[in-house]
Amino acid sequence: MKLSLVRLRELLDYDPATGLFSWKRAVGRNVKTDVWIAGSKQSGGYLRIRIERQLYYAHRIAWFYMTGAWPPGDIDHVNGTRTDNRFANLREASRSENLRNKGMRANNTSGYKGVCFDKRKGQWRSTITVHKKQTHIGYFATPEQAYAAYCAAAEAHHGEFARTA
C-alpha cells in the first residue's frame, strides 16, 4: 500500500529550500529523539527513508510532499547530486531524459565527457548517445575541440537535460 499524503505530513516535515526531511516525533525504536533528520544514504548514493516498514527514495517523497502526486516516471536531480533533494533541484523526467543527465564515466581518461583518444587515427574522437545508440560526432586535433563538438551535440539532442561535465 502506498503512503498517503496525509500520513506523510503527519510523520515528516520537509524543507524545500534545504531538501531535508525531519521527523515530527519518534515513530519507532530506530528513530532517536535527539536526531530528527530522516533518511540514510544508500550504496547508490541516494537518500532513502523508512516509513512504516517501507523504504522510499527521499527525492520521490519530496516530489509527492510538494505536488500531492506520486511521480509516474523518474525524478531527476538537475545538478546530478543524488543527495540534493531541494525541490528546485528536482524535475520529472523519462528514463532516457534522466540518463542524459549522467556525469562523466568513472573510467574516462580524457577529462572530458564524450571524448576519447583514438590510437589508430592518432586523434581525439567525440561521440554522443542518442536514442540508445552511440553516434560518432567526429575526429579532432585536440581534446578541447572534441569536447566543444560534444557540447554542441548534447545541447542540440538533449536540450535542458544535456550534461556536459
N, C-alpha and C positions, 0 to 999 in steps of 0.2 A: 504494500500500500504506500502510495506517495505521500510525502509530508504535505500538510495543508499550510497555506499562508498564515492562517490564524495561529496554528500551533507553532510554526516557525517564529513568529513575532512574540509569542508567549515566552519562548525559551531564549531567544537571542536578540541582541541589538546589533545593528550593522551601521558602521560609519562609512558612507560612500566616499568621503574625502581621503580616508586612510586605507580603506578596503578591509578593515579589521572587524571581526565578529567578536562579541563578548557575551558570556553567559549572564543572564539576568539573575539567576540563582543556581545553587548547586543542584544537579539533577542525577547524581549518582556518586558512587564512591571514588570514581576516577576523576571527578571534577572537584578540584580543591578550591576552597573558598578564598584563598589568598592569590590564586591565579585565575583570573576571569577570562583571559583571552582564549577563544575557542579555536580548535584545529591543530593539526600537526602536519609537518612536511613529510611527504611520502617519497619513495625511491625515484619516482618520475619527476620530482621537483614541484609538484602541485600540492596545495594545502587541501586537506580533507578534514571534515568534521563528522563525528559520530553522533547521530541523533536517534534516540530510541532504537538502538542496536543496528542502525543502518548507516553506512558511510556515504557521504555526499561530498562532491568537489565544492570547495568554497566559492569558486567563480560561478558555478551554476546556481548555487544558493543565493549569491549576491544578485544575480540577474532576476531570479524568482522573487527575492525580497523587494527589489525596486520596481519591477514591472507587473508583478502579480501573476505571471505565467511562466511555466517551465519552458526553457528554450527547446524548440523542436530539433535543432541541429547542434552544431558546435558553438562554443563561446570562445572567441579569440582574444588573446591578450595583445593589444595593439603594440606595446613596446617589447613583446616577446619574453617578458619576465613572468614566469609562471606563478610566482608568489605575490605579484602586484595585482590585487583584486579591487583596486579603486574602480568605481563604476565608470568613470571617464575613460578607463583603460580597457574596458570590456566592450565587445561588439558581437552581434550574431554573425555567424559565418557558416558556409557549407564546409564540408570536409576538405574539398580541394582549395577553397579560399584560405582555410586555416593552415593547410600545408604550404601554401605560397609564402606565408609569413614566417617560415622557418629561418633560423640563423645559419651561419656558415657551418659546414660539416666539421666535425672534430678532426678528421684526417686531412683537412685542407692544408697544403704546404705552400700555396702561393700567397696566402694572406688576403685574398680577395674572393668573395663569393662568386661562383660561376666561372672561375678562371683556373686553368691548369697548364703546365708546360708540356708540349708535345715533343718528345725527344726525337722522333722520326723526322719531323719537319724543322725542328730547332726554333720553334715559335710558340708564342702563348696562344692557347685556344680558349675561346669563350663559348659556353653552352648555357641553355636555359631549358627547364622542363615546362612544357605547355601541353595541356590535355593528356597528362600521364606519359608523354613522350619527350625524350631528350632531343632538343633541337640545336643544331650547330649554328652559331652566330658568325664565327669567322676566326681567322688567324691574325695575330698582331705581333709587332716587334717588341712591345713592352707589356708587362702585366697591367700597367695603368690604362693603356689603350684598350686592352681586352676587357678590363673592368668597366670602363666608360661605355663600351658597347653592351655589356651585360646590363648595366643600369638602365640604359635607354630601352632595351628589350623588355626588362622587367616592368618598367613603367607602362610601356605600350600593352603588354599582355596581362599584367596583374593589377594595374591601377592602384587603388588605395591599399591593396594587400601586398604590394611589392615591398620586399625587404631586401635591401642591398648589402647589409653587413652581417 
